Amino acid sequence: MNQKNLAIIGYEEGLAGLIHSFIENVSDYKVKLFIHPFDEILKLNKKSVLANRVVKDFSFPENGEFKGVRFLCKADWIDLCLKLKIKYALVAISDNKVRHDNIAKAKLAGFRLISVVHPSAQIMAGA
């Protein structure tokens, strides 16, 4: 397979980690960078996050890495990705406006946006 370098934009309640866990196993994408698209440092209360989760095997960004991949908090992430020759982006942000703004920035910069559907996803008959 021809490997495609990917940046995952957004870190929320495990979504980025879940995507990382299956995308590299079922596709030719390689996650090269996780970006929390804000300049302020991401502050997580691990006890609070874990208290509300059924699954307790949960990873957190630490020391500039997440899942063995570089992790940054940076609102202006476009130039960095371009310097690292990352051409693919997946925006994993639940806030509609923030997601829309980051998708628009990625499109304007010429990134190829991808979307991912987990293999266990199901569509209800009445949908």
N, CA and C of each residue as an Amber inpcrd file, in Angstrom:
protein
   381
   0.8260000  -1.1940000   0.0000000   0.0000000   0.0000000   0.0000000
   0.8660000   1.2510000   0.0000000   0.3940000   2.2660000  -0.6640000
   1.0770000   3.5510000  -0.6850000   0.6150000   4.3540000   0.5370000
   1.5260000   4.5830000   1.4790000   1.1800000   5.2570000   2.7310000
   0.8470000   6.7270000   2.5060000  -0.2370000   7.1850000   3.1460000
  -0.6780000   8.5660000   3.0530000  -0.5860000   9.1860000   4.4400000
   0.2150000  10.2560000   4.5750000   0.3900000  10.9210000   5.8640000
  -0.8460000  11.7410000   6.2150000  -1.3190000  11.5520000   7.4470000
  -2.5800000  12.1190000   7.9020000  -2.3940000  12.8910000   9.2030000
  -3.0700000  14.0270000   9.3070000  -3.1740000  14.7620000  10.5680000
  -4.6110000  14.6440000  11.0530000  -4.7650000  14.2970000  12.3260000
  -6.0850000  14.2850000  12.9410000  -6.2280000  15.5820000  13.7160000
  -7.2080000  16.3740000  13.3160000  -7.4380000  17.6840000  13.9200000
  -8.5680000  17.5450000  14.9290000  -8.2270000  17.7650000  16.1920000
  -9.2090000  17.6620000  17.2520000  -8.8380000  16.5750000  18.2400000
  -9.1060000  16.8410000  19.4910000  -8.9340000  15.8390000  20.5340000
 -10.1020000  16.0040000  21.4870000 -11.0290000  15.0940000  21.4210000
 -12.2140000  15.1910000  22.2720000 -12.6300000  13.8070000  22.7310000
 -12.7000000  13.6250000  24.0150000 -13.2920000  12.4330000  24.6200000
 -12.9750000  11.1230000  23.9010000 -11.7780000  10.9710000  23.4420000
 -11.3630000   9.6960000  22.8810000 -11.6000000   9.5170000  21.3960000
 -12.2650000  10.4640000  20.7540000 -12.5560000  10.3120000  19.3310000
 -11.2720000  10.1720000  18.5100000 -10.3020000  11.0300000  18.7590000
  -9.0430000  10.9690000  18.0040000  -8.3320000   9.6360000  18.2280000
  -8.3300000   9.1610000  19.4690000  -7.6780000   7.8890000  19.7740000
  -8.3830000   6.7140000  19.1250000  -9.7010000   6.7540000  19.1140000
 -10.4740000   5.6940000  18.4810000 -10.1800000   5.6430000  16.9850000
 -10.1540000   6.8110000  16.3640000  -9.8570000   6.8700000  14.9310000
  -8.4680000   6.2970000  14.6640000  -7.4860000   6.7300000  15.4530000
  -6.1190000   6.2370000  15.2800000  -6.0620000   4.7160000  15.4070000
  -6.8030000   4.1830000  16.3540000  -6.7360000   2.7540000  16.6410000
  -7.1680000   1.8780000  15.4760000  -8.0900000   2.3460000  14.6530000
  -8.4850000   1.4820000  13.5410000  -8.0620000   1.9710000  12.1680000
  -7.7890000   3.2510000  11.9960000  -7.5090000   3.7530000  10.6440000
  -6.2100000   3.1790000  10.0640000  -5.2040000   3.0280000  10.9050000
  -3.9450000   2.5040000  10.3990000  -4.0240000   1.0070000  10.0990000
  -4.9730000   0.3210000  10.7130000  -5.1220000  -1.1120000  10.4810000
  -5.9770000  -1.4430000   9.2670000  -6.8420000  -0.5330000   8.8630000
  -7.7730000  -0.8440000   7.7790000  -7.6120000   0.0620000   6.5610000
  -6.5690000   0.8690000   6.5360000  -6.3960000   1.7890000   5.4100000
  -4.9110000   1.9900000   5.1300000  -4.6230000   2.8010000   4.1460000
  -3.2270000   3.1250000   3.8400000  -2.8350000   4.4960000   4.3790000
  -3.5700000   4.9970000   5.3890000  -3.2280000   6.2540000   6.0570000
  -2.3140000   5.9850000   7.2400000  -1.3810000   6.9030000   7.4580000
  -0.4780000   6.8590000   8.6110000  -0.6560000   8.1590000   9.3760000
  -1.1070000   8.0590000  10.6280000  -1.3030000   9.2570000  11.4430000
   0.0740000   9.7890000  11.8340000   0.3890000  10.9950000  11.3650000
   1.6830000  11.6180000  11.6320000   1.6030000  12.7020000  12.6890000
   0.3790000  13.1990000  12.9590000   0.2500000  14.3300000  13.8650000
  -1.1760000  14.4080000  14.3970000  -1.2830000  14.6350000  15.6990000
  -2.5550000  14.9850000  16.3280000  -2.4830000  16.4650000  16.6600000
  -3.5530000  17.1930000  16.3430000  -3.5610000  18.6260000  16.6280000
  -4.8410000  18.9980000  17.3580000  -4.6820000  19.5970000  18.5220000
  -5.7880000  20.2580000  19.2170000  -5.7410000  21.6850000  18.6670000
  -6.7320000  22.1110000  17.8620000  -6.5940000  23.3480000  17.0840000
  -6.8220000  24.6430000  17.8590000  -6.1930000  24.7310000  19.0000000
  -6.2390000  25.9220000  19.8410000  -4.8400000  26.1510000  20.3860000
  -4.4830000  27.4150000  20.6130000  -3.1430000  27.7120000  21.1060000
  -2.9610000  27.4150000  22.5880000  -4.0490000  27.4260000  23.3520000
  -3.8920000  27.1440000  24.7760000  -3.6470000  25.6500000  24.9930000
  -2.8670000  25.3630000  26.0150000  -2.5260000  23.9870000  26.3450000
  -3.7900000  23.2350000  26.7640000  -3.9360000  22.0500000  26.2600000
  -5.0690000  21.2050000  26.5990000  -4.9290000  20.7400000  28.0410000
  -5.9310000  21.0410000  28.8530000  -5.9010000  20.6380000  30.2540000
  -7.0150000  19.6260000  30.4820000  -6.6080000  18.4280000  30.8380000
  -7.5700000  17.3660000  31.0740000  -7.4950000  16.9110000  32.5220000
  -8.6290000  16.7210000  33.1190000  -8.6920000  16.1370000  34.4440000
  -8.9400000  14.6440000  34.2340000  -7.8800000  13.8590000  34.3160000
  -7.9710000  12.4350000  34.0010000  -9.0210000  11.7260000  34.8460000
  -9.0860000  12.0700000  36.1460000 -10.0620000  11.4120000  37.0200000
 -11.4890000  11.6940000  36.5610000 -11.7690000  12.9350000  36.1670000
 -13.1140000  13.2840000  35.6870000 -13.4520000  12.5490000  34.4040000
 -12.5040000  12.5130000  33.4850000 -12.7430000  11.8390000  32.2050000
 -13.0180000  10.3570000  32.4470000 -12.1900000   9.7150000  33.2460000
 -12.3390000   8.2830000  33.4890000 -13.5760000   7.9530000  34.3110000
 -13.9930000   8.8520000  35.1830000 -15.1600000   8.5980000  36.0310000
 -16.4250000   8.4010000  35.2040000 -16.5170000   9.0680000  34.0700000
 -17.7180000   9.0010000  33.2340000 -17.6060000   8.0230000  32.0700000
 -16.5560000   7.2170000  32.0500000 -16.3510000   6.2890000  30.9330000
 -16.5330000   4.8550000  31.3990000 -17.1900000   4.0670000  30.5800000
 -17.3260000   2.6420000  30.8650000 -15.9730000   1.9660000  30.6550000
 -15.3120000   2.3120000  29.5460000 -14.0030000   1.7490000  29.2360000
 -12.9460000   2.5450000  29.9970000 -12.1550000   1.8560000  30.7970000
 -11.1490000   2.5380000  31.6250000  -9.7560000   2.4940000  30.9960000
  -9.5840000   1.7180000  29.9280000  -8.3050000   1.6700000  29.2140000
  -8.3040000   2.8300000  28.2240000  -7.8450000   3.9790000  28.6700000
  -7.9900000   5.2170000  27.9200000  -6.6650000   5.9590000  27.9330000
  -6.1990000   6.4080000  26.7820000  -4.9300000   7.1320000  26.6690000
  -5.1620000   8.6320000  26.6880000  -4.1730000   9.3480000  27.1990000
  -4.2060000  10.8070000  27.2350000  -2.9440000  11.3560000  26.5800000
  -3.0340000  12.5390000  25.9550000  -1.8170000  13.1700000  25.4450000
  -0.8910000  13.5140000  26.6160000   0.3860000  13.1710000  26.4670000
   1.3700000  13.5000000  27.4930000   2.7150000  13.7720000  26.8370000
   3.3960000  14.7810000  27.3520000   4.7510000  15.1130000  26.8850000
   4.8220000  15.2920000  25.3740000   3.8110000  15.9300000  24.8030000
   3.8290000  16.2200000  23.3680000   3.5510000  15.0270000  22.4730000
   3.0010000  13.9380000  23.0450000   2.6690000  12.7500000  22.2540000
   1.3150000  12.1830000  22.6550000   0.6980000  11.5170000  21.7040000
  -0.5300000  10.7750000  21.9550000  -0.4770000   9.5310000  21.0890000
  -0.6110000   8.3700000  21.6990000  -0.5480000   7.0900000  20.9760000
   0.7690000   6.9380000  20.2140000   1.8490000   7.5050000  20.7520000
   3.1460000   7.4010000  20.1020000   3.3510000   8.3420000  18.9280000
   2.4260000   9.2900000  18.7680000   2.4560000  10.2450000  17.6580000
   2.5540000  11.6520000  18.2430000   3.2300000  12.5320000  17.5490000
   3.3720000  13.9240000  17.9980000   1.9980000  14.5630000  18.2040000
   1.8460000  15.2980000  19.3220000   0.6000000  15.9670000  19.6790000
   0.8850000  17.4290000  19.9600000   0.1610000  18.3360000  19.2790000
   0.3640000  19.7730000  19.4590000  -0.9490000  20.4950000  19.6930000
  -0.8710000  21.5800000  20.4350000  -1.9870000  22.5200000  20.5850000
  -1.6080000  23.7430000  19.7560000  -2.2840000  23.9400000  18.6190000
  -1.8700000  24.9940000  17.6980000  -3.0310000  25.3860000  16.8010000
  -3.4720000  26.6350000  16.9350000  -4.5700000  27.1140000  16.0960000
  -4.1390000  27.2340000  14.6330000  -2.8990000  27.6510000  14.4030000
  -2.3710000  27.8070000  13.0450000  -1.6020000  26.5340000  12.6660000
  -2.3300000  25.4610000  12.4180000  -1.7320000  24.1620000  12.1640000
  -1.4260000  23.9130000  10.6900000  -1.9900000  24.7200000   9.8240000
  -1.8520000  24.5050000   8.3760000  -0.3850000  24.5080000   7.9330000
   0.3500000  25.5710000   8.2700000   1.7500000  25.6750000   7.8250000
   2.6050000  24.5250000   8.3340000   2.3800000  24.1220000   9.5770000
   3.1500000  23.0180000  10.1380000   2.9090000  21.7300000   9.3440000
   1.6580000  21.4470000   9.0570000   1.3430000  20.2410000   8.2820000
   1.9680000  20.2910000   6.8930000   1.9250000  21.4510000   6.2700000
   2.5160000  21.5870000   4.9420000   4.0310000  21.3610000   4.9960000
   4.6970000  21.8850000   6.0410000   6.1400000  21.6660000   6.2020000
   6.4660000  20.1920000   6.4040000   5.5690000  19.4820000   7.0850000
   5.7820000  18.0520000   7.3610000   5.2980000  17.1660000   6.2120000
   4.8600000  17.8010000   5.1230000   4.3830000  17.0900000   3.9360000
   3.1780000  16.1910000   4.2310000   2.3240000  16.6920000   5.1040000
   1.0640000  16.0120000   5.3970000   0.0110000  16.6020000   4.4690000
  -0.5980000  15.7420000   3.6570000  -1.5580000  16.2080000   2.6610000
  -2.9970000  15.8500000   3.0090000  -3.1710000  14.9860000   3.9880000
  -4.5010000  14.5100000   4.3500000  -4.8480000  14.9690000   5.7570000
  -6.1050000  15.3350000   5.9460000  -6.5700000  15.7660000   7.2600000
  -7.9280000  15.1520000   7.5420000  -8.1160000  14.8270000   8.8000000
  -9.4060000  14.3620000   9.2830000  -9.7720000  15.2660000  10.4440000
 -10.8760000  15.9810000  10.3300000 -11.2900000  16.9200000  11.3720000
 -12.2930000  16.2060000  12.2770000 -11.8690000  15.9690000  13.5150000
 -12.6670000  15.2150000  14.4850000 -13.0430000  16.1270000  15.6440000
 -13.9240000  17.0530000  15.3690000 -14.3410000  18.0500000  16.3610000
 -15.8670000  18.0430000  16.4160000 -16.4220000  17.9340000  17.6270000
 -17.8790000  17.8530000  17.7520000 -18.5770000  19.2090000  17.6460000
 -17.9050000  20.3030000  17.9990000 -18.5100000  21.6350000  17.9120000
 -18.6620000  22.0120000  16.4350000 -19.9080000  22.2100000  16.0030000
 -20.1740000  22.4460000  14.5780000 -19.4100000  23.6220000  13.9900000
 -19.3820000  24.7490000  14.6940000 -18.7000000  25.9360000  14.1640000
 -17.1930000  25.7210000  14.0880000 -16.6070000  25.1900000  15.1310000
 -15.1540000  24.9560000  15.1410000 -14.7850000  23.9290000  14.0770000
 -15.6060000  22.8760000  13.9450000 -15.3520000  21.8700000  12.9080000
 -15.4320000  22.5150000  11.5290000 -16.5030000  23.2970000  11.2770000
 -16.6810000  23.9690000   9.9900000 -15.4930000  24.8730000   9.6710000
 -15.0710000  25.6740000  10.6540000 -13.9510000  26.6020000  10.4330000
 -12.6690000  25.8570000  10.0790000 -12.3970000  24.7410000  10.7510000
 -11.1730000  23.9850000  10.4710000 -11.2510000  23.2410000   9.1520000
 -12.4230000  22.7730000   8.7910000 -12.5930000  22.1480000   7.4730000
 -12.3670000  23.1870000   6.3800000 -12.9160000  24.3830000   6.5630000
 -12.7360000  25.4550000   5.5670000 -11.2620000  25.8170000   5.4190000
 -10.5320000  25.9190000   6.5360000  -9.0970000  26.2190000   6.4850000
  -8.3420000  25.1260000   5.7310000  -8.6970000  23.8780000   6.0110000
  -8.0210000  22.7540000   5.3530000  -8.2860000  22.7470000   3.8480000
  -9.5290000  22.9740000   3.4650000  -9.8750000  23.0120000   2.0390000
  -9.1380000  24.1350000   1.3260000  -9.1220000  25.3170000   1.9340000
  -8.4570000  26.4700000   1.3440000  -6.9670000  26.2040000   1.1260000
  -6.3620000  25.4450000   2.0340000  -4.9310000  25.1350000   1.9320000
  -4.6530000  23.9410000   1.0240000  -5.6940000  23.3170000   0.5020000
  -5.5070000  22.2170000  -0.4440000  -5.3620000  20.8330000   0.1740000
  -5.7200000  20.6930000   1.4390000  -5.6620000  19.3720000   2.0490000
  -6.7480000  18.4860000   1.4650000  -6.4660000  17.2110000   1.4420000
  -7.4780000  16.2320000   1.0640000  -8.1370000  15.7820000   2.3630000
  -9.3940000  16.0850000   2.4930000 -10.1350000  15.7420000   3.7100000
 -10.6740000  14.3270000   3.5950000 -10.5440000  13.6020000   4.6730000
 -11.1040000  12.2630000   4.6720000 -12.1290000  12.1450000   5.7910000
 -13.0020000  11.2100000   5.6410000 -13.9410000  10.8740000   6.7090000
 -13.8120000   9.3740000   6.9440000 -14.1700000   8.9660000   8.1270000
 -13.9770000   7.5820000   8.5250000 -15.2670000   7.0700000   9.1380000
 -15.6480000   5.8720000   8.7630000 -16.7810000   5.1950000   9.3730000
 -16.2550000   3.9150000   9.9940000 -16.4520000   3.7830000  11.2870000
 -15.9500000   2.6010000  12.0010000 -16.6080000   1.3500000  11.4330000
 -15.8380000   0.2690000  11.2910000 -16.3970000  -0.9550000  10.7190000
 -17.6150000  -1.5060000  11.4680000 -17.7740000  -1.1600000  12.7340000
 -18.9220000  -1.6690000  13.4870000 -20.1430000  -0.7400000  13.4200000
 -20.0330000   0.3590000  12.6830000 -21.1540000   1.3020000  12.5910000
 -22.3540000   0.6440000  11.9170000 -23.5380000   0.9860000  12.3970000
 -24.7630000   0.4480000  11.8290000 -25.7190000   1.5990000  11.5470000
 -26.5110000   1.4230000  10.4980000 -27.5380000   2.4170000  10.1610000
 -28.8880000   1.8150000  10.5070000 -29.6510000   2.5350000  11.2870000
 -30.9780000   2.0390000  11.6790000 -31.8910000   1.9630000  10.4660000
 -32.7520000   0.9930000  10.4740000 -33.6610000   0.7570000   9.3470000
 -34.5110000   1.9850000   9.0290000 -34.9000000   2.7470000  10.0220000
 -35.7650000   3.9130000   9.8050000 -35.0180000   5.1890000   9.4610000
 -33.6990000   5.1060000   9.3220000 -32.9160000   6.3180000   9.0480000
 -33.1140000   6.8020000   7.6370000
